Amino acid sequence: MPSSKDYIEMDNEYCAHNYHPIPVVISRAEGVWVYDPEDKKYLDCLSAYSSQNTGHCHPEIIKALKEQADKVTLSSRAFHNDMMGPFLKKLCEVVGTHINDPKNSGIMALPMNTGTEAVSTGLKVARAWGYIKKKIPKGEAKIIVCRDNFHGRTITIVGFSTDISAARYYGNFGPYTPGFITIPYGDAEELENTILEIGPETIASFLFEPLQGEAGVKVPPEGFLKEVREICSKYNVLMMVDEIQTGLGRTGELFACDHENVKPDIMLLGKALGGGVYPVSAVVTNRDIIGPDVIKPGTHGSTFGGNPLASAVGMKSLDVHLRENLPERAKEMGDYFMKRLKEIAEKRTKIPVKEVRGKGLLIAIEFEENARHIVEELKNNGILAKDTHATIIRFAPPLIITKEEIDWAVDIIEKVLVKQ
């Protein structure tokens, strides 16, 4: 049987080097634990960027996947199937009470596969709504985004990223799609000033993350979400939130917007919606925004979007998140994990700690220096985490993690970080 070293060498030879992974090979997984080919055990503190909220290979989700795979996996949207309707009905029922629907038009969803597809779909919906419903002059619809955003890596999305090195690739992916305006994250006053400066009549949407994950778990100021809601309503601008990483319990509420009891106009979902076993994403909004008078047949699509296998997995994933009270678990375990990490940060660490921050089980330690070597040392001691922007390490284990498992992890993190 090939070794971890063999698998890594194959990856390096045959796969384009678009990632710089931690040098570990995962060959099997269960719950919060993963194992390499040599059967070394690791605690997963990344959860595939929050895709594994329910833990690896959750038995009910795997069962739903296998049962549906024996029936029909793909029909394409050229035909109806008997799983997409029930899945979207459930999704709209779960998400609908969290969506702004001032006209009581009803909740609808558009299923896709990956998170970046959900974002691209949301952008198209927002612009179409802008022209058809808001009557923005054709070709003039603007969308406001935030500095340090991460919404995916399609060519349009990287065009409005401010990560010059990794996303925009120093201009090597240009020219970029026009029509996007960037403002600082967490600054509601700047949002309103920008809308007034550009002209409210040409702004279709404000797209942002209620908590920026890839940027280093940046938490906006208290009250920011409420102010954004008021501003968007005031100027008839669609409030579009990317809950792809924060959604379904990660931050200690079902959705991160729930921390301020705010209802966006459009919610983008993915990652955990697929239960960690299959790519499932969706745009959820109200009928007035995405109804037949805005999105018509042929204007958007996906061969795999809403396929029977994805729908079966998505339904079961929603069931598990709700029945196992994963948002509540994330809050309880997240508060405990953060408290323990802050205790470590107060000690004499090998490299200075700037801040410990986060919500629920989406936590980051920011250091004063490059922390990549800390991530690799954690791996050597049985914990898989990931650095971002060189100086930040994220800790985002599956939401099923126990207090005892957190204690085990904290002991190792302290051993790695604190000077002996």
C-alpha positions in Angstrom: 0.0 0.0 0.0 1.4 3.5 -0.9 2.6 5.6 2.0 1.6 9.2 2.9 4.9 10.3 1.2 3.9 8.4 -2.0 0.5 10.1 -2.1 1.9 13.5 -1.6 4.5 13.0 -4.3 1.7 11.9 -6.7 -0.3 15.0 -5.9 2.8 17.2 -6.5 3.5 15.6 -9.8 0.0 15.3 -11.3 -2.0 18.1 -9.7 -1.6 21.7 -10.6 -0.1 23.5 -7.5 -3.1 25.7 -6.8 -3.0 24.8 -3.1 -0.3 24.6 -0.5 -1.7 21.9 1.8 -0.4 20.8 5.2 1.7 17.7 4.6 -0.8 15.1 5.8 -2.8 12.5 3.9 -6.3 11.6 5.0 -7.4 8.1 4.1 -10.4 7.6 6.4 -12.5 9.6 8.9 -15.2 9.3 11.5 -16.8 12.0 13.7 -14.1 14.6 14.6 -11.2 12.3 13.9 -9.3 11.6 10.7 -6.6 9.0 10.0 -3.6 8.8 7.6 -2.5 5.7 5.7 -0.2 4.8 8.5 -3.2 4.9 10.8 -2.1 8.0 12.8 -5.0 9.7 14.3 -5.7 13.5 14.1 -8.4 15.8 15.5 -9.9 17.7 12.5 -10.0 21.4 13.5 -10.8 22.7 10.0 -13.9 20.6 9.1 -13.3 21.2 5.4 -13.9 24.9 5.9 -17.1 24.2 7.9 -18.4 21.6 5.5 -18.2 18.9 8.2 -20.5 20.5 10.8 -22.1 17.1 11.5 -18.8 15.3 11.7 -17.2 13.0 9.1 -19.3 10.3 7.7 -22.4 10.9 9.8 -24.2 7.5 9.6 -27.6 9.0 8.8 -26.2 11.2 6.0 -24.2 8.3 4.6 -27.3 6.1 4.7 -29.3 8.7 2.8 -26.5 8.9 0.2 -26.3 5.2 -0.3 -30.1 4.6 -0.5 -30.5 7.4 -3.1 -27.5 6.2 -5.0 -29.2 2.8 -5.5 -32.3 4.6 -7.0 -31.3 7.5 -9.2 -28.4 9.9 -8.9 -28.8 12.4 -11.8 -31.6 13.4 -14.0 -30.5 16.9 -15.1 -32.9 19.8 -14.9 -34.2 18.8 -18.4 -36.7 16.7 -16.4 -38.3 16.7 -12.9 -37.1 14.3 -10.2 -38.9 13.2 -7.1 -36.3 14.6 -4.6 -35.6 18.2 -5.5 -39.1 19.5 -4.7 -39.2 17.9 -1.2 -35.6 19.2 -0.5 -36.3 22.7 -1.6 -39.6 22.7 0.3 -37.7 21.8 3.5 -34.9 24.2 2.8 -37.4 27.1 2.3 -39.3 26.2 5.4 -36.1 26.1 7.5 -34.5 29.2 6.0 -37.7 31.2 5.2 -38.3 32.6 8.6 -34.8 34.1 8.4 -35.4 35.8 5.0 -36.8 39.3 4.6 -40.1 39.1 2.7 -41.9 42.4 3.1 -44.6 41.7 0.5 -45.2 38.1 1.8 -44.5 36.9 -1.7 -43.2 33.5 -0.4 -39.8 31.9 -0.2 -38.0 30.2 -3.2 -34.6 28.7 -3.7 -32.3 28.0 -6.6 -30.2 24.9 -6.1 -26.5 24.8 -7.2 -23.5 22.7 -6.3 -20.6 24.7 -4.9 -20.4 27.8 -2.7 -18.9 29.8 -5.5 -21.7 28.8 -7.8 -24.2 30.0 -5.2 -22.4 33.4 -5.1 -22.3 33.7 -8.9 -26.0 32.8 -9.0 -26.8 35.4 -6.3 -24.9 38.1 -8.3 -27.0 37.3 -11.4 -30.2 37.3 -9.5 -29.4 40.7 -7.9 -28.6 42.3 -11.2 -31.6 40.9 -12.9 -33.8 42.1 -10.1 -32.1 45.5 -10.3 -33.0 45.9 -14.0 -36.4 44.3 -14.0 -37.8 45.4 -10.6 -35.8 48.4 -9.5 -35.6 49.7 -13.1 -31.9 50.4 -13.0 -30.8 51.6 -16.5 -29.3 48.6 -18.4 -25.6 48.2 -17.9 -25.4 50.4 -14.9 -26.2 48.0 -12.0 -23.6 48.2 -9.2 -22.9 45.7 -6.4 -21.1 46.8 -3.3 -18.7 44.3 -1.7 -16.3 44.4 1.3 -12.5 44.6 1.5 -10.9 41.2 2.5 -14.0 39.3 1.3 -13.8 35.7 0.2 -16.7 34.6 -1.9 -15.0 32.0 -4.1 -12.5 31.9 -7.0 -14.4 32.3 -10.3 -13.0 34.9 -12.6 -15.7 37.5 -11.7 -15.4 36.8 -8.0 -11.6 37.1 -7.8 -12.0 40.4 -9.8 -13.6 42.0 -6.7 -11.3 40.4 -4.2 -8.7 42.5 -2.5 -6.3 39.5 -2.0 -3.9 40.5 -4.8 -1.5 37.7 -4.4 -3.7 34.6 -3.9 -7.0 35.5 -5.6 -6.3 38.2 -8.2 -2.9 36.7 -8.9 -1.2 40.1 -9.5 -3.5 40.9 -12.4 -2.8 37.6 -14.3 -6.5 36.7 -14.3 -7.7 40.1 -15.6 -9.4 42.0 -17.1 -12.0 41.8 -14.4 -15.8 42.1 -14.5 -16.8 45.7 -13.9 -19.7 46.9 -11.7 -18.3 46.2 -8.2 -17.5 48.8 -5.6 -15.4 47.9 -2.5 -15.8 49.4 1.0 -14.2 48.6 4.3 -15.7 45.6 6.2 -17.9 46.4 9.2 -18.3 50.1 8.3 -22.1 50.8 8.0 -21.5 54.6 7.6 -19.2 54.0 4.7 -21.9 51.7 3.1 -24.4 54.5 3.2 -22.0 57.2 2.0 -21.0 55.0 -0.9 -24.7 54.4 -1.9 -25.3 58.1 -1.8 -22.1 58.9 -3.7 -22.7 56.4 -6.5 -26.4 57.0 -6.5 -29.0 54.7 -4.9 -30.9 54.3 -8.2 -27.9 52.3 -9.6 -27.1 50.0 -6.6 -28.6 46.6 -6.9 -27.1 44.8 -3.9 -24.7 44.8 -1.0 -22.9 41.4 -0.8 -21.0 40.5 2.4 -20.1 37.8 4.9 -21.7 38.3 8.3 -18.4 37.1 9.7 -15.4 37.0 7.4 -13.9 33.5 7.6 -11.0 33.3 5.1 -9.9 36.8 6.1 -9.1 35.5 9.5 -12.4 35.1 11.4 -13.1 38.9 11.4 -16.1 39.7 13.5 -17.9 42.9 12.6 -18.7 45.6 15.2 -21.8 45.0 17.3 -24.9 46.5 15.6 -23.3 46.4 12.1 -25.8 43.9 10.7 -28.8 45.9 12.0 -27.4 49.1 10.5 -26.9 47.3 7.1 -30.5 46.0 7.2 -31.8 49.6 7.8 -29.6 51.1 5.1 -30.5 48.5 2.5 -34.2 48.9 3.2 -33.9 52.7 3.1 -32.4 52.7 -0.4 -34.0 49.6 -1.9 -30.7 47.7 -2.1 -30.7 43.9 -1.7 -29.0 42.8 1.4 -27.2 39.6 0.2 -25.3 37.6 2.9 -22.8 34.9 2.2 -23.6 32.3 4.9 -21.8 29.5 3.0 -19.2 29.1 5.8 -21.2 30.5 8.8 -24.5 29.0 8.0 -26.2 26.0 9.7 -24.9 26.6 13.2 -21.2 27.3 12.9 -21.2 30.6 14.8 -23.6 29.5 17.6 -26.8 30.5 15.8 -28.5 28.7 12.9 -27.3 31.6 10.8 -24.8 34.3 11.7 -27.3 37.0 11.0 -29.4 35.6 13.8 -27.0 37.1 16.3 -28.6 40.5 15.6 -32.1 39.1 14.6 -31.5 40.4 11.1 -33.2 39.1 8.0 -31.4 39.5 4.7 -33.1 39.6 1.3 -30.9 36.9 -0.2 -29.0 34.2 1.7 -26.3 32.1 0.0 -25.7 28.6 1.5 -23.4 25.7 0.8 -20.7 23.7 2.5 -22.5 22.2 5.6 -25.7 21.9 3.5 -24.0 18.9 1.8 -23.4 17.1 5.1 -19.7 16.8 4.3 -20.3 14.2 1.7 -21.6 15.9 -1.5 -21.5 19.5 -2.9 -24.9 21.1 -2.3 -25.5 24.9 -2.4 -28.4 27.2 -2.9 -29.6 30.8 -3.2 -32.6 31.3 -0.9 -34.7 34.5 -1.2 -38.3 35.6 -1.7 -40.5 35.2 -4.8 -40.5 38.9 -5.5 -36.7 38.8 -6.0 -36.3 35.4 -7.8 -39.7 34.6 -9.1 -40.7 33.8 -12.7 -40.8 37.5 -13.7 -37.1 37.8 -12.8 -35.4 34.4 -13.4 -36.9 32.8 -16.6 -36.3 29.4 -18.2 -32.8 29.3 -19.7 -31.4 32.4 -17.9 -29.5 30.3 -15.4 -28.8 26.6 -14.8 -26.7 23.7 -13.8 -26.7 20.1 -15.0 -26.1 18.8 -11.4 -27.9 21.5 -9.5 -30.8 20.0 -7.5 -29.9 16.4 -8.6 -31.6 13.6 -6.7 -28.5 12.6 -4.8 -27.7 16.1 -3.7 -31.3 16.6 -2.7 -31.4 13.5 -0.5 -28.2 14.5 1.2 -29.3 18.1 1.7 -32.6 17.0 3.3 -30.8 14.7 5.7 -28.2 17.2 6.5 -30.9 19.8 7.5 -32.6 17.1 9.6 -29.3 16.3 11.5 -28.4 19.9 12.1 -31.8 20.7 13.6 -32.4 17.5 15.5 -28.9 17.4 17.1 -29.2 21.1 18.1 -25.8 21.8 16.5 -26.1 25.6 16.7 -26.6 25.4 20.5 -23.7 22.9 20.7 -21.5 25.3 18.7 -22.2 28.1 21.1 -21.6 26.1 24.2 -18.4 24.3 23.0 -17.2 27.5 21.2 -17.5 29.6 24.4 -15.5 26.9 26.2 -12.9 26.5 23.5 -12.4 30.3 23.2 -12.0 30.7 27.0 -9.3 28.0 27.1 -7.4 29.5 24.1 -7.5 32.9 25.7 -5.9 31.4 28.8 -3.1 30.0 26.7 -2.7 33.4 25.0 -2.0 35.1 28.3 1.0 32.8 28.9 4.5 33.3 27.5 4.1 31.9 24.0 6.8 31.0 21.5 5.6 33.8 19.2 3.5 36.7 20.5 -0.3 36.3 20.3 -2.1 39.4 19.0 -5.7 38.3 19.5 -8.1 35.3 20.0 -11.5 36.0 18.4 -14.5 34.3 16.9 -18.1 33.2 17.4 -19.3 29.7 18.2 -16.8 27.1 16.8 -15.3 29.5 14.2 -12.3 30.7 16.2 -8.9 32.3 15.2 -5.6 33.0 17.0 -3.8 35.9 15.3 -0.1 36.1 16.0 2.4 38.9 15.6 4.6 36.7 13.3 4.2 34.0 10.6 2.5 31.0 12.1 2.8 28.4 9.3 5.4 26.4 11.4 2.9 26.3 14.3 0.3 24.7 12.1 2.8 22.1 11.0 3.9 21.5 14.6 0.2 21.0 15.6 -0.1 18.5 12.8 2.9 16.6 14.1 1.1 16.4 17.5 -2.2 15.2 16.1 -4.2 18.4 15.4 -5.2 19.6 11.9 -5.8 23.3 11.7 -5.0 25.8 8.9 -3.2 29.1 8.6 -4.5 32.1 6.7 -2.8 35.3 5.7 0.4 33.9 7.3 -0.2 35.1 10.8 -3.7 33.6 11.6 -4.6 30.0 12.6 -8.3 29.0 12.5 -9.8 26.4 14.7 -13.2 25.1 13.4 -13.8 21.5 14.5 -17.1 19.7 13.7 -19.9 20.9 15.8 -20.3 17.5 17.4 -17.0 17.9 19.3 -17.2 17.2 23.1 -15.7 19.1 26.0 -13.3 16.2 26.6 -12.0 16.4 23.0 -11.6 20.1 23.4 -9.6 19.6 26.6 -7.4 17.1 24.7 -6.8 19.6 21.9 -6.1 22.5 24.3 -3.4 20.5 26.1 -1.6 19.9 22.8 -2.1 23.5 21.6 -0.6 24.7 24.9 2.3 22.3 24.5 3.0 23.6 21.0 2.5 27.3 21.8 3.8 27.9 25.3 7.5 28.2 26.1 8.4 25.4 28.5 
